[in-house]
């Protein structure tokens, strides 16, 4: 919360979006200072964390699908 207090003290009136890596309390701290903030977990970390649940034989198919969705923008 100190981080967002300092940002406010420097003259920032509103933060609408933050991308975070799962630091405990970050989202709550941002919301306590900037009520309308939208928090999204960093997509790179989400992908890395999801890969550990994919069986090795499905790894190539999974990562190819991830590439299409997140890099190429295909759905």
SULCOR-V520807 format. One record per backbone hydrogen bond with DSSP energy under -1.0 kcal/mol. NH is the residue of the N-H (numbers start at 0). CO is the residue of the C=O. Records with the same first field share a line. If there is no record, write none. Layout:
NH=CO ; CO
//
This chain:
4=0
5=1
6=2
7=3
8=4
9=5
10=7
11=6
17=37
19=39
25=22
28=24
29=25
30=26
31=27
33=29
36=33
37=15
39=17
41=19
45=41
46=42
47=43
48=44
49=45
50=46
52=49
53=50
57=54
61=57
62=58
63=59
64=60
65=61
66=62
67=63
68=64
69=65
70=66
71=66
73=67
//
